[in-house]
Amino acid sequence: MTDYEPAYHHPRPEPHRAVIRAVPHPGELDARGIPITCPQCAARRDWLLLNVRHQVFVRCRCAAEWHEPDLTRAYFDQHFTEPEHEWDDFDSAMRALAFDGLLAGTTWG
């Protein structure tokens, strides 16, 4: 046996990473006939909608986040436009979009 490595290398495939799409939603969400309220801080508007595969999640400025089964991917796609920015990781994106909890209780417009 020799200690030499062949000139060719077969890299391992990277594990499939889920693509997360995000869109701000400044108004109230009325998915079930009543406005959605944050279970942590009771906010009723100014959300970040997150789409991961076929599921839609709601994120509040206080950083509370939950899967909202009544919001469909079709609903998300109606509001989504091409992303303006891309981030290397989820935490950086949440900080940049101000949904990391730092502005809990703050609403815009």
N, C-alpha and C positions, 0 to 999 in steps of 0.2 A: 504494500500500500504506500501511496505517496501522500504528502501533505498539500498537494496542489488542488486548487478548485478549478473546475472547468470554466472556459471563457463564457459560457452561456449560463444564464440564471433564470430559473422559473419562479418569479415572485408569487407569493401567496396572494390570492384575491382578497381585496379589502372587504371586511364585513359590510353588508348592505346597510347603509345609513338611511333612516327615514328622512324624507324631505319635509320640512315644516314651512308652511306658508302662513304669513300673518297679515292681517288687515285691521286697521283701527276702525272702530264703530262708535262714534261719539254719542249717538242717541240711545234711547231705551231699546231693549230687545224684548219682543213679545212673541216668544215661540209657542207658548201654551195658552194664549189668550189672556195671560196676566204678565206684567213686566217681570223680567228676571231680576232678582236681587242677589247681591253677593252674600254668601253665607257667613263671611268673616266680618265685613265692615258695613253691610247693608246698603252699599252703593246701588243705584238703579240705572246708571248710564256710564258712558265712557269706557268701553271695553276694548280688548284686543281679541279678535277671533283668530284662532289657530287651527289650521287644517293639517292633519297627519293622516296620510292615506285616505280612508273614507270617513274618518271621524272629525268632528268639529269640537274644539274646546273653547271655553270662555276664560279670559284672564282679566282680573281686576287690577287697578293701580296698586292695591295693597298686596299684590302678588298671589292672591288666592286664585286657584285655577281648577277647573272641573270640566269633565266631559258633559256636553249638553246634547243628549240624544235627539232632542226635538229640532235642533239645527242641523240641516242636511248639508252635504257637500255641494249640492246644487245651489242652495242659498248662499253658501260661502262664495262659490264661483260667480254669482251675480254681482258681488261687491268687490271681488279681487281684481286688481290690475297688476301688471308686471311689477315685480319688486324693484324698489329704487336702490336698495342696499343688500349686501350679503354679509353675513358674519360667520366667523369660524366656529362659534359655539352658541348654544342656547342662552347661557347666562349673559354673554356680551350683547346679544340681540335684545334681551329684556332690559338691560341697563340703557342701551342706546334708545330704545323706544319708550323709556320711562315707565315700564311696567314691572319693575323689580322690587316694588314695595317702598322705595324712598319717598314717593309722592302719594302715599296712601291718604285718602280723603280729599285729594285734589281732583277737580274736574275742569275740563277746558270748554270754553264757549258755551 
